[in-house]
Amino acid sequence: MPTYDYKCLDCGYTFEHFQRISEEHLTICPKCKGHIKRLIGAGSIPIFKGSGFYQTDYKKSANKPIENKSDTTGKEKK
């Protein structure tokens, strides 16, 4: 069952109400008995926590094998 957010149009009181989707929306403010409006929420979105959910977790390793170069100037050692 989802939690809905409501806001009173008269006193500005905001509150949450846990109810079934099939139930009628609330229409009366519990604080001042004024008119209320159901707010559009973000809904239930997945929250990814922990490793394995980020792009950086799947990148190839930046540690490449280093070539063994004995001379960086291009001259051979004798």
mmCIF file of the N, C-alpha and C atoms, coordinates in Angstrom:
data_MODEL
# 
_entry.id   MODEL 
# 
loop_
_atom_site.group_PDB 
_atom_site.id 
_atom_site.type_symbol 
_atom_site.label_atom_id 
_atom_site.label_alt_id 
_atom_site.label_comp_id 
_atom_site.label_asym_id 
_atom_site.label_entity_id 
_atom_site.label_seq_id 
_atom_site.pdbx_PDB_ins_code 
_atom_site.Cartn_x 
_atom_site.Cartn_y 
_atom_site.Cartn_z 
_atom_site.occupancy 
_atom_site.B_iso_or_equiv 
_atom_site.pdbx_formal_charge 
_atom_site.auth_seq_id 
_atom_site.auth_comp_id 
_atom_site.auth_asym_id 
_atom_site.auth_atom_id 
_atom_site.pdbx_PDB_model_num 
ATOM 1   N N  . MET A 1 1  ? 0.844   -1.182 0.000   1.00 0.00 ? 1  MET A N  1 
ATOM 2   C CA . MET A 1 1  ? 0.000   0.000  0.000   1.00 0.00 ? 1  MET A CA 1 
ATOM 3   C C  . MET A 1 1  ? 0.885   1.238  0.000   1.00 0.00 ? 1  MET A C  1 
ATOM 4   N N  . PRO A 1 2  ? 0.589   2.183  -0.880  1.00 0.00 ? 2  PRO A N  1 
ATOM 5   C CA . PRO A 1 2  ? 1.415   3.385  -0.973  1.00 0.00 ? 2  PRO A CA 1 
ATOM 6   C C  . PRO A 1 2  ? 1.062   4.434  0.077   1.00 0.00 ? 2  PRO A C  1 
ATOM 7   N N  . THR A 1 3  ? 1.988   5.323  0.272   1.00 0.00 ? 3  THR A N  1 
ATOM 8   C CA . THR A 1 3  ? 1.786   6.477  1.147   1.00 0.00 ? 3  THR A CA 1 
ATOM 9   C C  . THR A 1 3  ? 1.578   7.693  0.256   1.00 0.00 ? 3  THR A C  1 
ATOM 10  N N  . TYR A 1 4  ? 0.508   8.421  0.489   1.00 0.00 ? 4  TYR A N  1 
ATOM 11  C CA . TYR A 1 4  ? 0.197   9.608  -0.307  1.00 0.00 ? 4  TYR A CA 1 
ATOM 12  C C  . TYR A 1 4  ? 0.463   10.859 0.512   1.00 0.00 ? 4  TYR A C  1 
ATOM 13  N N  . ASP A 1 5  ? 0.908   11.913 -0.179  1.00 0.00 ? 5  ASP A N  1 
ATOM 14  C CA . ASP A 1 5  ? 1.121   13.214 0.452   1.00 0.00 ? 5  ASP A CA 1 
ATOM 15  C C  . ASP A 1 5  ? -0.069  14.100 0.151   1.00 0.00 ? 5  ASP A C  1 
ATOM 16  N N  . TYR A 1 6  ? -0.512  14.816 1.165   1.00 0.00 ? 6  TYR A N  1 
ATOM 17  C CA . TYR A 1 6  ? -1.626  15.736 1.025   1.00 0.00 ? 6  TYR A CA 1 
ATOM 18  C C  . TYR A 1 6  ? -1.221  17.099 1.562   1.00 0.00 ? 6  TYR A C  1 
ATOM 19  N N  . LYS A 1 7  ? -1.860  18.151 1.008   1.00 0.00 ? 7  LYS A N  1 
ATOM 20  C CA . LYS A 1 7  ? -1.622  19.513 1.496   1.00 0.00 ? 7  LYS A CA 1 
ATOM 21  C C  . LYS A 1 7  ? -2.954  20.234 1.589   1.00 0.00 ? 7  LYS A C  1 
ATOM 22  N N  . CYS A 1 8  ? -3.142  20.909 2.713   1.00 0.00 ? 8  CYS A N  1 
ATOM 23  C CA . CYS A 1 8  ? -4.372  21.677 2.918   1.00 0.00 ? 8  CYS A CA 1 
ATOM 24  C C  . CYS A 1 8  ? -4.280  22.986 2.144   1.00 0.00 ? 8  CYS A C  1 
ATOM 25  N N  . LEU A 1 9  ? -5.325  23.303 1.405   1.00 0.00 ? 9  LEU A N  1 
ATOM 26  C CA . LEU A 1 9  ? -5.359  24.540 0.632   1.00 0.00 ? 9  LEU A CA 1 
ATOM 27  C C  . LEU A 1 9  ? -5.690  25.746 1.498   1.00 0.00 ? 9  LEU A C  1 
ATOM 28  N N  . ASP A 1 10 ? -6.241  25.506 2.696   1.00 0.00 ? 10 ASP A N  1 
ATOM 29  C CA . ASP A 1 10 ? -6.623  26.605 3.575   1.00 0.00 ? 10 ASP A CA 1 
ATOM 30  C C  . ASP A 1 10 ? -5.511  26.983 4.555   1.00 0.00 ? 10 ASP A C  1 
ATOM 31  N N  . CYS A 1 11 ? -4.955  25.995 5.271   1.00 0.00 ? 11 CYS A N  1 
ATOM 32  C CA . CYS A 1 11 ? -3.955  26.309 6.303   1.00 0.00 ? 11 CYS A CA 1 
ATOM 33  C C  . CYS A 1 11 ? -2.525  25.951 5.897   1.00 0.00 ? 11 CYS A C  1 
ATOM 34  N N  . GLY A 1 12 ? -2.352  25.226 4.781   1.00 0.00 ? 12 GLY A N  1 
ATOM 35  C CA . GLY A 1 12 ? -1.015  24.873 4.309   1.00 0.00 ? 12 GLY A CA 1 
ATOM 36  C C  . GLY A 1 12 ? -0.399  23.658 4.979   1.00 0.00 ? 12 GLY A C  1 
ATOM 37  N N  . TYR A 1 13 ? -1.158  22.979 5.823   1.00 0.00 ? 13 TYR A N  1 
ATOM 38  C CA . TYR A 1 13 ? -0.660  21.791 6.529   1.00 0.00 ? 13 TYR A CA 1 
ATOM 39  C C  . TYR A 1 13 ? -0.400  20.656 5.538   1.00 0.00 ? 13 TYR A C  1 
ATOM 40  N N  . THR A 1 14 ? 0.776   20.057 5.592   1.00 0.00 ? 14 THR A N  1 
ATOM 41  C CA . THR A 1 14 ? 1.095   18.916 4.739   1.00 0.00 ? 14 THR A CA 1 
ATOM 42  C C  . THR A 1 14 ? 1.260   17.673 5.611   1.00 0.00 ? 14 THR A C  1 
ATOM 43  N N  . PHE A 1 15 ? 0.775   16.549 5.095   1.00 0.00 ? 15 PHE A N  1 
ATOM 44  C CA . PHE A 1 15 ? 0.864   15.304 5.848   1.00 0.00 ? 15 PHE A CA 1 
ATOM 45  C C  . PHE A 1 15 ? 0.849   14.127 4.886   1.00 0.00 ? 15 PHE A C  1 
ATOM 46  N N  . GLU A 1 16 ? 1.213   12.973 5.400   1.00 0.00 ? 16 GLU A N  1 
ATOM 47  C CA . GLU A 1 16 ? 1.204   11.738 4.630   1.00 0.00 ? 16 GLU A CA 1 
ATOM 48  C C  . GLU A 1 16 ? 0.090   10.838 5.153   1.00 0.00 ? 16 GLU A C  1 
ATOM 49  N N  . HIS A 1 17 ? -0.467  10.047 4.239   1.00 0.00 ? 17 HIS A N  1 
ATOM 50  C CA . HIS A 1 17 ? -1.515  9.115  4.638   1.00 0.00 ? 17 HIS A CA 1 
ATOM 51  C C  . HIS A 1 17 ? -1.290  7.788  3.919   1.00 0.00 ? 17 HIS A C  1 
ATOM 52  N N  . PHE A 1 18 ? -1.270  6.718  4.679   1.00 0.00 ? 18 PHE A N  1 
ATOM 53  C CA . PHE A 1 18 ? -1.050  5.368  4.165   1.00 0.00 ? 18 PHE A CA 1 
ATOM 54  C C  . PHE A 1 18 ? -2.402  4.774  3.823   1.00 0.00 ? 18 PHE A C  1 
ATOM 55  N N  . GLN A 1 19 ? -2.649  4.520  2.520   1.00 0.00 ? 19 GLN A N  1 
ATOM 56  C CA . GLN A 1 19 ? -3.946  3.991  2.119   1.00 0.00 ? 19 GLN A CA 1 
ATOM 57  C C  . GLN A 1 19 ? -3.818  3.160  0.846   1.00 0.00 ? 19 GLN A C  1 
ATOM 58  N N  . ARG A 1 20 ? -4.844  2.359  0.598   1.00 0.00 ? 20 ARG A N  1 
ATOM 59  C CA . ARG A 1 20 ? -4.878  1.520  -0.600  1.00 0.00 ? 20 ARG A CA 1 
ATOM 60  C C  . ARG A 1 20 ? -5.090  2.393  -1.844  1.00 0.00 ? 20 ARG A C  1 
ATOM 61  N N  . ILE A 1 21 ? -4.653  1.867  -2.969  1.00 0.00 ? 21 ILE A N  1 
ATOM 62  C CA . ILE A 1 21 ? -4.840  2.583  -4.224  1.00 0.00 ? 21 ILE A CA 1 
ATOM 63  C C  . ILE A 1 21 ? -6.322  2.698  -4.559  1.00 0.00 ? 21 ILE A C  1 
ATOM 64  N N  . SER A 1 22 ? -7.093  1.702  -4.213  1.00 0.00 ? 22 SER A N  1 
ATOM 65  C CA . SER A 1 22 ? -8.513  1.679  -4.552  1.00 0.00 ? 22 SER A CA 1 
ATOM 66  C C  . SER A 1 22 ? -9.371  2.558  -3.639  1.00 0.00 ? 22 SER A C  1 
ATOM 67  N N  . GLU A 1 23 ? -8.816  3.041  -2.533  1.00 0.00 ? 23 GLU A N  1 
ATOM 68  C CA . GLU A 1 23 ? -9.583  3.896  -1.617  1.00 0.00 ? 23 GLU A CA 1 
ATOM 69  C C  . GLU A 1 23 ? -9.786  5.292  -2.209  1.00 0.00 ? 23 GLU A C  1 
ATOM 70  N N  . GLU A 1 24 ? -10.841 5.947  -1.785  1.00 0.00 ? 24 GLU A N  1 
ATOM 71  C CA . GLU A 1 24 ? -11.110 7.324  -2.186  1.00 0.00 ? 24 GLU A CA 1 
ATOM 72  C C  . GLU A 1 24 ? -10.056 8.243  -1.569  1.00 0.00 ? 24 GLU A C  1 
ATOM 73  N N  . HIS A 1 25 ? -9.710  9.298  -2.295  1.00 0.00 ? 25 HIS A N  1 
ATOM 74  C CA . HIS A 1 25 ? -8.751  10.261 -1.782  1.00 0.00 ? 25 HIS A CA 1 
ATOM 75  C C  . HIS A 1 25 ? -9.363  11.053 -0.635  1.00 0.00 ? 25 HIS A C  1 
ATOM 76  N N  . LEU A 1 26 ? -8.515  11.485 0.287   1.00 0.00 ? 26 LEU A N  1 
ATOM 77  C CA . LEU A 1 26 ? -9.000  12.313 1.388   1.00 0.00 ? 26 LEU A CA 1 
ATOM 78  C C  . LEU A 1 26 ? -9.400  13.678 0.850   1.00 0.00 ? 26 LEU A C  1 
ATOM 79  N N  . THR A 1 27 ? -10.388 14.306 1.492   1.00 0.00 ? 27 THR A N  1 
ATOM 80  C CA . THR A 1 27 ? -10.857 15.616 1.033   1.00 0.00 ? 27 THR A CA 1 
ATOM 81  C C  . THR A 1 27 ? -10.898 16.649 2.146   1.00 0.00 ? 27 THR A C  1 
ATOM 82  N N  . ILE A 1 28 ? -10.764 16.219 3.415   1.00 0.00 ? 28 ILE A N  1 
ATOM 83  C CA . ILE A 1 28 ? -10.878 17.146 4.546   1.00 0.00 ? 28 ILE A CA 1 
ATOM 84  C C  . ILE A 1 28 ? -9.586  17.130 5.355   1.00 0.00 ? 28 ILE A C  1 
ATOM 85  N N  . CYS A 1 29 ? -9.083  18.309 5.678   1.00 0.00 ? 29 CYS A N  1 
ATOM 86  C CA . CYS A 1 29 ? -7.856  18.453 6.461   1.00 0.00 ? 29 CYS A CA 1 
ATOM 87  C C  . CYS A 1 29 ? -8.101  17.991 7.899   1.00 0.00 ? 29 CYS A C  1 
ATOM 88  N N  . PRO A 1 30 ? -7.226  17.147 8.450   1.00 0.00 ? 30 PRO A N  1 
ATOM 89  C CA . PRO A 1 30 ? -7.418  16.688 9.828   1.00 0.00 ? 30 PRO A CA 1 
ATOM 90  C C  . PRO A 1 30 ? -7.135  17.779 10.862  1.00 0.00 ? 30 PRO A C  1 
ATOM 91  N N  . LYS A 1 31 ? -6.490  18.859 10.450  1.00 0.00 ? 31 LYS A N  1 
ATOM 92  C CA . LYS A 1 31 ? -6.122  19.922 11.383  1.00 0.00 ? 31 LYS A CA 1 
ATOM 93  C C  . LYS A 1 31 ? -7.178  21.028 11.454  1.00 0.00 ? 31 LYS A C  1 
ATOM 94  N N  . CYS A 1 32 ? -7.572  21.543 10.269  1.00 0.00 ? 32 CYS A N  1 
ATOM 95  C CA . CYS A 1 32 ? -8.500  22.685 10.270  1.00 0.00 ? 32 CYS A CA 1 
ATOM 96  C C  . CYS A 1 32 ? -9.835  22.380 9.600   1.00 0.00 ? 32 CYS A C  1 
ATOM 97  N N  . LYS A 1 33 ? -10.007 21.167 9.107   1.00 0.00 ? 33 LYS A N  1 
ATOM 98  C CA . LYS A 1 33 ? -11.224 20.721 8.408   1.00 0.00 ? 33 LYS A CA 1 
ATOM 99  C C  . LYS A 1 33 ? -11.437 21.452 7.082   1.00 0.00 ? 33 LYS A C  1 
ATOM 100 N N  . GLY A 1 34 ? -10.353 22.025 6.516   1.00 0.00 ? 34 GLY A N  1 
ATOM 101 C CA . GLY A 1 34 ? -10.428 22.699 5.216   1.00 0.00 ? 34 GLY A CA 1 
ATOM 102 C C  . GLY A 1 34 ? -10.264 21.702 4.078   1.00 0.00 ? 34 GLY A C  1 
ATOM 103 N N  . HIS A 1 35 ? -10.178 22.234 2.875   1.00 0.00 ? 35 HIS A N  1 
ATOM 104 C CA . HIS A 1 35 ? -10.038 21.410 1.680   1.00 0.00 ? 35 HIS A CA 1 
ATOM 105 C C  . HIS A 1 35 ? -8.567  21.030 1.487   1.00 0.00 ? 35 HIS A C  1 
ATOM 106 N N  . ILE A 1 36 ? -8.343  19.782 1.080   1.00 0.00 ? 36 ILE A N  1 
ATOM 107 C CA . ILE A 1 36 ? -6.975  19.331 0.847   1.00 0.00 ? 36 ILE A CA 1 
ATOM 108 C C  . ILE A 1 36 ? -6.818  18.845 -0.584  1.00 0.00 ? 36 ILE A C  1 
ATOM 109 N N  . LYS A 1 37 ? -5.565  18.787 -1.008  1.00 0.00 ? 37 LYS A N  1 
ATOM 110 C CA . LYS A 1 37 ? -5.220  18.335 -2.346  1.00 0.00 ? 37 LYS A CA 1 
ATOM 111 C C  . LYS A 1 37 ? -4.138  17.282 -2.226  1.00 0.00 ? 37 LYS A C  1 
ATOM 112 N N  . ARG A 1 38 ? -4.278  16.205 -2.996  1.00 0.00 ? 38 ARG A N  1 
ATOM 113 C CA . ARG A 1 38 ? -3.253  15.178 -2.986  1.00 0.00 ? 38 ARG A CA 1 
ATOM 114 C C  . ARG A 1 38 ? -2.103  15.642 -3.870  1.00 0.00 ? 38 ARG A C  1 
ATOM 115 N N  . LEU A 1 39 ? -0.897  15.565 -3.358  1.00 0.00 ? 39 LEU A N  1 
ATOM 116 C CA . LEU A 1 39 ? 0.284   16.002 -4.083  1.00 0.00 ? 39 LEU A CA 1 
ATOM 117 C C  . LEU A 1 39 ? 0.824   14.871 -4.944  1.00 0.00 ? 39 LEU A C  1 
ATOM 118 N N  . ILE A 1 40 ? 1.444   15.243 -6.020  1.00 0.00 ? 40 ILE A N  1 
ATOM 119 C CA . ILE A 1 40 ? 2.079   14.258 -6.884  1.00 0.00 ? 40 ILE A CA 1 
ATOM 120 C C  . ILE A 1 40 ? 3.451   13.968 -6.308  1.00 0.00 ? 40 ILE A C  1 
ATOM 121 N N  . GLY A 1 41 ? 3.671   12.728 -5.957  1.00 0.00 ? 41 GLY A N  1 
ATOM 122 C CA . GLY A 1 41 ? 4.944   12.336 -5.370  1.00 0.00 ? 41 GLY A CA 1 
ATOM 123 C C  . GLY A 1 41 ? 5.849   11.689 -6.383  1.00 0.00 ? 41 GLY A C  1 
ATOM 124 N N  . ALA A 1 42 ? 7.058   11.387 -5.940  1.00 0.00 ? 42 ALA A N  1 
ATOM 125 C CA . ALA A 1 42 ? 8.029   10.733 -6.805  1.00 0.00 ? 42 ALA A CA 1 
ATOM 126 C C  . ALA A 1 42 ? 7.670   9.272  -7.013  1.00 0.00 ? 42 ALA A C  1 
ATOM 127 N N  . GLY A 1 43 ? 6.806   8.753  -6.183  1.00 0.00 ? 43 GLY A N  1 
ATOM 128 C CA . GLY A 1 43 ? 6.441   7.349  -6.301  1.00 0.00 ? 43 GLY A CA 1 
ATOM 129 C C  . GLY A 1 43 ? 7.515   6.477  -5.673  1.00 0.00 ? 43 GLY A C  1 
ATOM 130 N N  . SER A 1 44 ? 7.380   5.214  -5.884  1.00 0.00 ? 44 SER A N  1 
ATOM 131 C CA . SER A 1 44 ? 8.385   4.319  -5.326  1.00 0.00 ? 44 SER A CA 1 
ATOM 132 C C  . SER A 1 44 ? 9.402   4.004  -6.404  1.00 0.00 ? 44 SER A C  1 
ATOM 133 N N  . ILE A 1 45 ? 10.558  4.576  -6.271  1.00 0.00 ? 45 ILE A N  1 
ATOM 134 C CA . ILE A 1 45 ? 11.627  4.342  -7.223  1.00 0.00 ? 45 ILE A CA 1 
ATOM 135 C C  . ILE A 1 45 ? 12.685  3.492  -6.551  1.00 0.00 ? 45 ILE A C  1 
ATOM 136 N N  . PRO A 1 46 ? 13.384  2.688  -7.301  1.00 0.00 ? 46 PRO A N  1 
ATOM 137 C CA . PRO A 1 46 ? 14.422  1.872  -6.676  1.00 0.00 ? 46 PRO A CA 1 
ATOM 138 C C  . PRO A 1 46 ? 15.584  2.736  -6.201  1.00 0.00 ? 46 PRO A C  1 
ATOM 139 N N  . ILE A 1 47 ? 16.097  2.395  -5.059  1.00 0.00 ? 47 ILE A N  1 
ATOM 140 C CA . ILE A 1 47 ? 17.258  3.088  -4.506  1.00 0.00 ? 47 ILE A CA 1 
ATOM 141 C C  . ILE A 1 47 ? 18.391  2.089  -4.496  1.00 0.00 ? 47 ILE A C  1 
ATOM 142 N N  . PHE A 1 48 ? 19.416  2.382  -5.282  1.00 0.00 ? 48 PHE A N  1 
ATOM 143 C CA . PHE A 1 48 ? 20.545  1.479  -5.394  1.00 0.00 ? 48 PHE A CA 1 
ATOM 144 C C  . PHE A 1 48 ? 21.604  1.844  -4.372  1.00 0.00 ? 48 PHE A C  1 
ATOM 145 N N  . LYS A 1 49 ? 21.911  0.914  -3.518  1.00 0.00 ? 49 LYS A N  1 
ATOM 146 C CA . LYS A 1 49 ? 22.955  1.114  -2.516  1.00 0.00 ? 49 LYS A CA 1 
ATOM 147 C C  . LYS A 1 49 ? 23.945  -0.031 -2.620  1.00 0.00 ? 49 LYS A C  1 
ATOM 148 N N  . GLY A 1 50 ? 25.167  0.261  -2.328  1.00 0.00 ? 50 GLY A N  1 
ATOM 149 C CA . GLY A 1 50 ? 26.192  -0.768 -2.348  1.00 0.00 ? 50 GLY A CA 1 
ATOM 150 C C  . GLY A 1 50 ? 26.947  -0.786 -3.660  1.00 0.00 ? 50 GLY A C  1 
ATOM 151 N N  . SER A 1 51 ? 27.884  -1.674 -3.761  1.00 0.00 ? 51 SER A N  1 
ATOM 152 C CA . SER A 1 51 ? 28.698  -1.728 -4.972  1.00 0.00 ? 51 SER A CA 1 
ATOM 153 C C  . SER A 1 51 ? 27.962  -2.483 -6.068  1.00 0.00 ? 51 SER A C  1 
ATOM 154 N N  . GLY A 1 52 ? 28.360  -2.214 -7.291  1.00 0.00 ? 52 GLY A N  1 
ATOM 155 C CA . GLY A 1 52 ? 27.777  -2.915 -8.416  1.00 0.00 ? 52 GLY A CA 1 
ATOM 156 C C  . GLY A 1 52 ? 26.727  -2.136 -9.166  1.00 0.00 ? 52 GLY A C  1 
ATOM 157 N N  . PHE A 1 53 ? 26.368  -0.947 -8.707  1.00 0.00 ? 53 PHE A N  1 
ATOM 158 C CA . PHE A 1 53 ? 25.316  -0.189 -9.356  1.00 0.00 ? 53 PHE A CA 1 
ATOM 159 C C  . PHE A 1 53 ? 25.818  1.054  -10.068 1.00 0.00 ? 53 PHE A C  1 
ATOM 160 N N  . TYR A 1 54 ? 27.106  1.255  -10.072 1.00 0.00 ? 54 TYR A N  1 
ATOM 161 C CA . TYR A 1 54 ? 27.647  2.472  -10.646 1.00 0.00 ? 54 TYR A CA 1 
ATOM 162 C C  . TYR A 1 54 ? 28.473  2.158  -11.882 1.00 0.00 ? 54 TYR A C  1 
ATOM 163 N N  . GLN A 1 55 ? 28.524  3.092  -12.811 1.00 0.00 ? 55 GLN A N  1 
ATOM 164 C CA . GLN A 1 55 ? 29.242  2.898  -14.057 1.00 0.00 ? 55 GLN A CA 1 
ATOM 165 C C  . GLN A 1 55 ? 30.719  2.631  -13.789 1.00 0.00 ? 55 GLN A C  1 
ATOM 166 N N  . THR A 1 56 ? 31.269  3.261  -12.786 1.00 0.00 ? 56 THR A N  1 
ATOM 167 C CA . THR A 1 56 ? 32.684  3.088  -12.489 1.00 0.00 ? 56 THR A CA 1 
ATOM 168 C C  . THR A 1 56 ? 32.996  1.688  -11.989 1.00 0.00 ? 56 THR A C  1 
ATOM 169 N N  . ASP A 1 57 ? 32.013  0.965  -11.514 1.00 0.00 ? 57 ASP A N  1 
ATOM 170 C CA . ASP A 1 57 ? 32.240  -0.393 -11.035 1.00 0.00 ? 57 ASP A CA 1 
ATOM 171 C C  . ASP A 1 57 ? 32.482  -1.374 -12.180 1.00 0.00 ? 57 ASP A C  1 
ATOM 172 N N  . TYR A 1 58 ? 32.091  -1.013 -13.389 1.00 0.00 ? 58 TYR A N  1 
ATOM 173 C CA . TYR A 1 58 ? 32.199  -1.924 -14.513 1.00 0.00 ? 58 TYR A CA 1 
ATOM 174 C C  . TYR A 1 58 ? 33.265  -1.522 -15.523 1.00 0.00 ? 58 TYR A C  1 
ATOM 175 N N  . LYS A 1 59 ? 33.973  -0.435 -15.284 1.00 0.00 ? 59 LYS A N  1 
ATOM 176 C CA . LYS A 1 59 ? 35.011  -0.016 -16.214 1.00 0.00 ? 59 LYS A CA 1 
ATOM 177 C C  . LYS A 1 59 ? 36.195  -0.959 -16.138 1.00 0.00 ? 59 LYS A C  1 
ATOM 178 N N  . LYS A 1 60 ? 36.903  -1.032 -17.260 1.00 0.00 ? 60 LYS A N  1 
ATOM 179 C CA . LYS A 1 60 ? 38.100  -1.856 -17.286 1.00 0.00 ? 60 LYS A CA 1 
ATOM 180 C C  . LYS A 1 60 ? 39.162  -1.208 -16.419 1.00 0.00 ? 60 LYS A C  1 
ATOM 181 N N  . SER A 1 61 ? 40.047  -2.017 -15.935 1.00 0.00 ? 61 SER A N  1 
ATOM 182 C CA . SER A 1 61 ? 41.100  -1.533 -15.057 1.00 0.00 ? 61 SER A CA 1 
ATOM 183 C C  . SER A 1 61 ? 41.996  -0.557 -15.794 1.00 0.00 ? 61 SER A C  1 
ATOM 184 N N  . ALA A 1 62 ? 42.372  0.517  -15.121 1.00 0.00 ? 62 ALA A N  1 
ATOM 185 C CA . ALA A 1 62 ? 43.249  1.526  -15.697 1.00 0.00 ? 62 ALA A CA 1 
ATOM 186 C C  . ALA A 1 62 ? 44.699  1.081  -15.619 1.00 0.00 ? 62 ALA A C  1 
ATOM 187 N N  . ASN A 1 63 ? 44.987  0.027  -14.873 1.00 0.00 ? 63 ASN A N  1 
ATOM 188 C CA . ASN A 1 63 ? 46.354  -0.466 -14.726 1.00 0.00 ? 63 ASN A CA 1 
ATOM 189 C C  . ASN A 1 63 ? 46.702  -1.346 -15.917 1.00 0.00 ? 63 ASN A C  1 
ATOM 190 N N  . LYS A 1 64 ? 47.367  -0.746 -16.892 1.00 0.00 ? 64 LYS A N  1 
ATOM 191 C CA . LYS A 1 64 ? 47.803  -1.495 -18.064 1.00 0.00 ? 64 LYS A CA 1 
ATOM 192 C C  . LYS A 1 64 ? 49.237  -1.942 -17.839 1.00 0.00 ? 64 LYS A C  1 
ATOM 193 N N  . PRO A 1 65 ? 49.656  -3.047 -18.431 1.00 0.00 ? 65 PRO A N  1 
ATOM 194 C CA . PRO A 1 65 ? 51.043  -3.477 -18.260 1.00 0.00 ? 65 PRO A CA 1 
ATOM 195 C C  . PRO A 1 65 ? 51.994  -2.451 -18.860 1.00 0.00 ? 65 PRO A C  1 
ATOM 196 N N  . ILE A 1 66 ? 53.028  -2.125 -18.115 1.00 0.00 ? 66 ILE A N  1 
ATOM 197 C CA . ILE A 1 66 ? 54.011  -1.145 -18.556 1.00 0.00 ? 66 ILE A CA 1 
ATOM 198 C C  . ILE A 1 66 ? 55.075  -1.867 -19.370 1.00 0.00 ? 66 ILE A C  1 
ATOM 199 N N  . GLU A 1 67 ? 55.342  -1.303 -20.560 1.00 0.00 ? 67 GLU A N  1 
ATOM 200 C CA . GLU A 1 67 ? 56.370  -1.899 -21.401 1.00 0.00 ? 67 GLU A CA 1 
ATOM 201 C C  . GLU A 1 67 ? 57.734  -1.618 -20.788 1.00 0.00 ? 67 GLU A C  1 
ATOM 202 N N  . ASN A 1 68 ? 58.598  -2.581 -20.865 1.00 0.00 ? 68 ASN A N  1 
ATOM 203 C CA . ASN A 1 68 ? 59.935  -2.437 -20.304 1.00 0.00 ? 68 ASN A CA 1 
ATOM 204 C C  . ASN A 1 68 ? 60.825  -1.764 -21.331 1.00 0.00 ? 68 ASN A C  1 
ATOM 205 N N  . LYS A 1 69 ? 61.036  -0.470 -21.160 1.00 0.00 ? 69 LYS A N  1 
ATOM 206 C CA . LYS A 1 69 ? 61.882  0.291  -22.072 1.00 0.00 ? 69 LYS A CA 1 
ATOM 207 C C  . LYS A 1 69 ? 63.178  0.603  -21.341 1.00 0.00 ? 69 LYS A C  1 
ATOM 208 N N  . SER A 1 70 ? 64.272  0.108  -21.883 1.00 0.00 ? 70 SER A N  1 
ATOM 209 C CA . SER A 1 70 ? 65.552  0.347  -21.228 1.00 0.00 ? 70 SER A CA 1 
ATOM 210 C C  . SER A 1 70 ? 66.132  1.695  -21.612 1.00 0.00 ? 70 SER A C  1 
ATOM 211 N N  . ASP A 1 71 ? 65.800  2.187  -22.784 1.00 0.00 ? 71 ASP A N  1 
ATOM 212 C CA . ASP A 1 71 ? 66.351  3.462  -23.221 1.00 0.00 ? 71 ASP A CA 1 
ATOM 213 C C  . ASP A 1 71 ? 65.214  4.308  -23.777 1.00 0.00 ? 71 ASP A C  1 
ATOM 214 N N  . THR A 1 72 ? 64.959  5.445  -23.189 1.00 0.00 ? 72 THR A N  1 
ATOM 215 C CA . THR A 1 72 ? 63.870  6.298  -23.637 1.00 0.00 ? 72 THR A CA 1 
ATOM 216 C C  . THR A 1 72 ? 64.319  7.300  -24.677 1.00 0.00 ? 72 THR A C  1 
ATOM 217 N N  . THR A 1 73 ? 65.636  7.437  -24.921 1.00 0.00 ? 73 THR A N  1 
ATOM 218 C CA . THR A 1 73 ? 66.116  8.417  -25.900 1.00 0.00 ? 73 THR A CA 1 
ATOM 219 C C  . THR A 1 73 ? 66.277  7.824  -27.285 1.00 0.00 ? 73 THR A C  1 
ATOM 220 N N  . GLY A 1 74 ? 66.165  6.529  -27.451 1.00 0.00 ? 74 GLY A N  1 
ATOM 221 C CA . GLY A 1 74 ? 66.279  5.904  -28.744 1.00 0.00 ? 74 GLY A CA 1 
ATOM 222 C C  . GLY A 1 74 ? 67.697  5.422  -29.039 1.00 0.00 ? 74 GLY A C  1 
ATOM 223 N N  . LYS A 1 75 ? 68.650  5.705  -28.172 1.00 0.00 ? 75 LYS A N  1 
ATOM 224 C CA . LYS A 1 75 ? 70.026  5.247  -28.361 1.00 0.00 ? 75 LYS A CA 1 
ATOM 225 C C  . LYS A 1 75 ? 70.242  3.936  -27.628 1.00 0.00 ? 75 LYS A C  1 
ATOM 226 N N  . GLU A 1 76 ? 71.048  3.103  -28.220 1.00 0.00 ? 76 GLU A N  1 
ATOM 227 C CA . GLU A 1 76 ? 71.347  1.822  -27.589 1.00 0.00 ? 76 GLU A CA 1 
ATOM 228 C C  . GLU A 1 76 ? 72.480  1.991  -26.597 1.00 0.00 ? 76 GLU A C  1 
ATOM 229 N N  . LYS A 1 77 ? 72.406  1.268  -25.502 1.00 0.00 ? 77 LYS A N  1 
ATOM 230 C CA . LYS A 1 77 ? 73.475  1.297  -24.515 1.00 0.00 ? 77 LYS A CA 1 
ATOM 231 C C  . LYS A 1 77 ? 74.537  0.284  -24.882 1.00 0.00 ? 77 LYS A C  1 
ATOM 232 N N  . LYS A 1 78 ? 75.792  0.612  -24.626 1.00 0.00 ? 78 LYS A N  1 
ATOM 233 C CA . LYS A 1 78 ? 76.893  -0.320 -24.914 1.00 0.00 ? 78 LYS A CA 1 
ATOM 234 C C  . LYS A 1 78 ? 77.586  -0.748 -23.680 1.00 0.00 ? 78 LYS A C  1 
# 
